[in-house]
Amino acid sequence: MHITRRQFVKGSVAAGLGLVYAGPSTRVLGANDQIRIAVVGINGRGGSHISGFGGIQGVRVAALCDVDRKVLDSKAAAFEKKYNQKIQTYVDIRKLLENKDIDAISIATPNHWHSLATIWACQAGKDVYVEKPCSHEVVEGHRCLDAARKYKRIVQHGTQSRSSRSWARQVAAIASGKYGKLLVSKGAASKDGSGRWSIGFKPIKEPPENLDYDIWLGPAPQQPYHENLVHYNWHWFWDFGNGEIGNQGVHQMDIARWAIPGGTLPQSVISLGGRWVNSTEGHPPYTDQAQTPNCQLTIMDFGGPLLVFEVIGLVGRVGADGKKYPNNVGNEFYLEAGAIKGGKFYPKGSDQPEPLVDVEVKMGPGGEHFENFIEAVRSRKVEDLNADIAEGYLSAACCHLGNISYRLGQQVAGTTKPDVLGKHEETAKSWDKVLETVKGAIGLDVSKGTYQLGPMLTFNPERERFVRNKEANTLLTRPYRKPFIVPREV
């Protein structure tokens, strides 16, 4: 499905979309003009988008869009009561994009919709704030970048740490060379919450009348409905989400990649782990309905520096051993001269921190991430964005590459120690931590069973393809369901 600028200008029917675009609705905004924004996907993170943009002077949240009519009506009523103004509502994003009075859309849908919604919005002349990850697969993320550049749209990625001066200072300190070469950039996304332990099993049933399930599925394959999909646990199914590495993990993955000087995409990737949860009566032990791992270690080689990424979902609650394993969401950096942890430098062999080297940090306008997006919408300068789509698609892609290795993996004896664990002590520490937490939290000794070990995959960052691995390259994209097709060319 290829929608050209000419089709917009002529007002032709966009192939497969079932609606008429009368041309890109780009307005030339003056310094004092009100920016009208629509929020798409409002049940979870979308609520933060509504309040975030609603609190910025010169911005009006003018429309809400959600495939669940019950959620839509409830949020619209609450909005109108709070702000004392009417708001337009849409179930179908395609109808929303026909509205020429909307300047930008803010996307907080499930992951599998992020890229298509971004591309359609760019083609319709809207600027875009898109939640992380901007893509569900590697290839479609680059198409978001292509669409942003072709249609001259401002597209911000929802990795808010890019607007943090503290993280920017740590990255700049690494780049300064003061502490020698970066050896390991480590990220962790281990926290308690919905689906990290067990989601159980839900039966197949008819979708509720208030939900447009066809639009909710969108680009994903047609399949039966069950209540573990809507509204949150879709994160743990490959057709819709990307597991925790592609959920909370995108934030820490972005920081980890940001810290690697010149880091774009890795030269190799390997991932290992499993989905281990509390037993459910009538089902195999340590299983639930979900597909993605809740414990996963991913290691990438960026041509020198390693990126080590740790996910342990069995934290935050009292486990089988009576202990509570703490949440761990953050980043650490290991350099030749020592480590940067918590914004401080620890010299090698010392547990006494020193202040970070004083470095110059350049940030885009607007203090907060939503504000930064609005400032760039007004200036029309991509360089004003703290998290331009060019950065977002790379960090999202790193999450996907790790998942590709994991998905191509096989069950191996729990005592298996792949060579990659010997590359740096932090890799071995992370795997030991995974095994210790699983045993303590749910009483499973992985060493007496098996875990999933993905292959070590060689990747060409320039071509964005795996080297001599057709099976892995197949997972860089996927077939799409008509008419919700991510176009090959934008």
N, C-alpha and C positions, 0 to 999 in steps of 0.2 A: 504494500500500500504506500504509494508515493504521492504526497500532497505538495504541489508546487505553489510558489508565490503567485504564478499566473492564475491558478485555479481560485485562489483567494480573491484576487482582483476582479475576476470575471463573475465571482459569486456562484461558481459551479458547485455541484454537490461533491463533497470530499468522498473519495471512493471508500466505500465500506462503512462510513460513519453514520450515514442516514440523516445528515443535517446539512444545511447550507451555510457556508461562511461567506460573508459579504466583503471580506478583506481584512487584513490585520488592523486591529483597533488601537493602533498606536497613537496616543495623544502626545503633543509636545507640552510637557509640564513646566509651568512657571515655578518660581521659588516658593510662591504662596499657594499654589493650587493644591487642592485636596487629592490625596491618592486613595483610590477606591479599591479595596482588596476583598477577595472572596476566599474563604477557608474551605478546603475540600477534605473531608474525613474529620469528623468533629467529636468522636466518642472518647478518645483517649488523649493523646498528645495534642490533638486539634484544639482542645479546650485552652491549652497554654498559648496556642497561636491566636485564638480569639482575644484573650485578655492581653497578650503581649502587644499585638498590633492596635488593639482598642485603646491602649494607654499612651500611644504616641501622637503628639500634636501634629495635625495636618494629615492624619490618616483616618479613613473611615472604613470599618468592616461593613461592607455593603451587601454581602450575600454569604449564605452557608449552603454547603452541598454534602449530602450523605445518603448512602443507599438504604439506610434504616430510617424509615419515616417516623418511627416512634422517637428515636434519638433526635432526629431533625426537628420535629415539632417541639420537643422538650427544650432543646438548646436555643431554638429561636425565641420561645416564650421567655426564657430566662434572660436572653440578651435584650429583648425589647423592654423588659421590666427594669433591667440594670441601667441601660443607656437611654431609655425613653425615646427610642426611635424604631421605626419599622425596618425589617430586614427581609430581603428576598431569599427564598429557599428553592433548592434544586435537589432532585434525586439523581439526575443524570448529568455528569460533568460535560457532556457534549452540548446540552442545552445551555449550561452556564457559559460555555465558551462562545456562544453566539451573542452574548450580552456585550455590546461595545462600550458600555459605561464602566466596565470592570477593567482596571489598569493592571492588576497583578493577582495571581492566585498563590495561595499558601497550601502546600500539599502535606497531609498527615494521614494518608490512607495506609492500608497494608503495603508491605514492601513490593509486592508483585505489580502494583499499580504505579509506583513512583516514576519510572522512566516514561511510560506511555503518557501519563498525565502531563509530565514536564514537556515532552516533545509536542503534544497537541497544543499546549498552552503557548509555547514559543511560536508555533505555526499560526496561531490565532492572534499573535501580536501582544501577548501578555508577558510581563516579567514574572519570575517564579522564585518562591522560597520553597525548597523541597526538603522534607525530612530525610534524615539518614536511614538506611543507605539510599543513595539516589538511584540505585539500580538493584535488580534482583539477580542479574547475570552480568558477567564482565562486559560483553559486547555492547549491550544496550546502554551502559553507562557512558561509553564513548559517544554514542549517538545523541545523548543528552547534550554533551559538549558541542557536537557538530550543530545541533539545532540552535543552541544558544548563540553560537558565533554566526551562523548563516542568517538568522532572523534578527541579529543585533539585540538580543534580550539580556537582561540582567538576571542571572540565576545564582542564587545563594544556596549553599549546602548546609543542612542543619547540624553541623558539628560545631557547637557553640564554643568549644575551647579555643577555637581560632580567634575569638574575640577576647580571650583572657590574656592580660598583660603578664601575668605570672608565668603561664606556659610559654609565652613568646620570649620571655627573658631566659628561661631555661634552654630553649632551642637556640637562642642567640649565643648563649654561653658555650654551648657545645660547638657551634660553628666558629667561635673565636679561635679555637685551637689552644686555648689556655691550658686545658687539661689533657692534651694529647688526642689521639684518635679515639673515636667512638668504637667500642667493641660490641656492645649489646644494647639495643633499645628494647626495653621490656614493657609490655602492657598487660594488664589484668582486668578482667571483667567478671568478677565472681561476687554475685550478690543474691540475696533472698528475693522471693517474689513469685508472682503467678507463673506456674509451669516449670520453675527451676527444679522442683522436687518431683511431683507426680501430677499429671492431669487426669489420671484414670482412663476409663473407656466410656465413650458416649455412643449410643446406638444411632444408626442411620434413621432419618425421619424426614418429613416434609419441611421445607424452610418456613418460618413464620410469615404470615401475610404482610407484616410491616417491612420485611426485608426483600429488596430486589436482588435475589441471589445470582441472577444472570450477570448483572453489572458487577456485583461483588466479585464473582469469579474472574470477570474481565479477561485478561490475556491467558489465564491459567487453564489447564485442561478441564473439560466438563467432568463432574464427579458428584456423587451424592452428598447431601448436607448432613452434618452432625454438629452438635453444640460445642465441640472442642475447636471449631473453626472460628466462630463469631462470638465474641468480639476480640479476644486477645490471643488465644492459644494457637492461632494461625502461625505465630512465630516459629512453632516447633514442627512445621510440616514443610517439606522441600518445595512444594508447588507455590507456596505463598510467602514463607519467611526464609531466614538464613541462619536460624539458630541463634544462640547468645552472642557468638562472634560477630554476627551481623545485626545485632540488636543493640544492647548496651555497648558491645565491643567495638562498634564502629568509631565511637568517640575516642577510646584509648588507642585503637589502631591508627587513627588519624594523627594523634599526638606522636605515637611511636615512629610512624613514617616521616612525619614533619621533622623529627629530630635527626634523621639520617641525612647528612649533607648530600644534596643532589639526589636524594632517594625518590625514585618514581615507582617502579615495579621490581620485584625480586628476580634473581637469576635462578633460584630454585625454591621449592616449597615442599614441606612434609607435615602431615598432621596425624595425630593419634588420640585415642580416647574411647569414649563410649557413652551410652545413655543408661545410667544406673539410678533407679528410683525405688521408693518403698514398694513392697509387694502389694498387689491387688488381688483379692480373693477371686478364684476362678480363672486366673490368668498366669502365665509363666512368671516365675520370680524375677524381681528387679526390672519389670517392664511396665510400660503404659502405652497409650495410643500414639504418642508422639514419635517422630522420626529423627529429629536432629539430636546431636550429642548434647548432654548437659555438663560433661566434663571433657575438655579438649585442650590439647597442647599443640600449637602450630609454630613451626620454626622456618624462617625465610632467610636466605642469604642474599644480601644486597651488594655482593662483590667486595666483601670485607666485613662491614658491620652485619651482625645478625639481628633480626627482629624476632623476639621470642614472645609468644602470646598465650596467656594462661586463662582458661575458663574453668571454674569449679562451681557448679550450681547448687551443691549440697552444703550451703552455709547459712548462717543467720538464725538457725533453729537448734534446739537441743537434739543431739543425735542419739543413736543407739547406745553409745558409750557414756551418755550423760553429759557430754561436753557440747558447748556451742562453738562452732567454727566461725571465725569472724568474716564479715564481708571484706572484699579486697578489690577495690576499683581504683585504678590509678596507673602511674607510669614511673619507671626508674631507668636511669641511664648509667651504663658502666663504661668507663673510659680508662685509658692507660694510667692516668694519675689518680684515679679514684672513682667515686660514684656520686651522681646527683640524685638525691631522694628528698621528697617533700620540699623542693625548692632550695635545698642547701647542698653544699659540696662536702663530701666525706673523703678526705685523703686516704689513699691506699694504706690499709693496716691500722686505721684509726676509727674510733666510733664517736669522735668529737667533730661536729660539723663546723664548717667555715661559711661565711657569707659568699654568695656567688660573685664571680667577677662582674664588675660594673660594665654593662654593655648597652649599646643604643638599640632601642626597640621601636620599630615603626609599625603603627597600626592604622587601619582605615578609619574614616570618620564615624561618629556615633559610638557611644560607649558600649551599648548592649547589642547582641547579635541581630535581633529584629530591627533595631534602630540603624545598625550598619547597613542592612539591606535597603532600608528606606532611603538613606543618604545616597546610596549608589543608584537607586532608581531615579533620584532627582538629578544627580550629576551625569548619569549615563556613562560613567567610567567603570569598566570592569575592574581596574586596578584598585578601586575604592573598596571592593569586597574583601572581607577577611577570609571568607571560605568560598571562593569562586568554584563553580562546577568543575573546573579543570583540576582542582585539588580533591574535590569530593569524589569524583569518579575513580581516581587512583586509590584512595583509601578504601572505598567500597570494594574495588577490585581485589585488594589484598585479602579482604575477608572471604571473598568468593574463591580465590585461589586456594586458600587453606581448606575450604569446604570441598573443593574438587578432589584434593588429595585424600581427604577423609572418606568421601563417598566411593572412591575407587579402591579403598582399603579392604583388607581381609582380616578375619579373626585369627589372632596368633596367641600362643601361650602367654599367660600373664607374667611370666618371668623374663620374657623377651626384652632385651635392651638394645634398641637400634643405635648404630654408631653416632647418630646426630646428637645423642644425649651427652656425648663426650666432647663436643665442640667448645663448650663453655660451662663452668660450674652452675650457672644460672639455669641452663636448660635441664640439667639433672635435678636440681632443686625443685623446679616446677613439677616435674613428673613424679618425684617422690611425694610432693605435697598433694597432688591429685590422688595418688594411691592411699595415702594416710587418711585423707578426708573421706574418701569413699568407704574405707573400712570402719572408720570411727562413726560416721554419720548414719550409715544404713547396715553396717555389719557385714559388708561384702569384701572378702579378701581376693582382690583381683589376681594376685600371684598364684592362686589356686584355680583360677579360671582362665578367661581369655579377655582380650581387648581388641579394638579395631586399629590396625596399623596401616596407614596410607602409604603409597609409594613415594619415594623421593622423585619429584618431577622437575625436570629442567625446563626453564621458561626463558623465552626471548623477549625482553622488555620493549625493544624497538618494534618488533612485529606483533607484539601482544598475542603470541601463540606459544604453546608448548612445543618442545623440540621432539620430533619423531614420536608423537603419542596421539594417535587419532582419537582414542577413547576420551582422553582428557580434553582435547580441543572441542569435541562434541559438546562438552558441558560448559563451554564458554558462552553458549547461547542456548536457545531451546525453541521448539515449534510454538507458535502462538495460535490462539483460538479466534477465528473470525467473529466479528469484525474488529476485535481488539488486538490488532497486529502492530507490533513495534516495527516501523519501516526500516528496510535495509539502507535506504538513503533518505535523508530528511530534507 
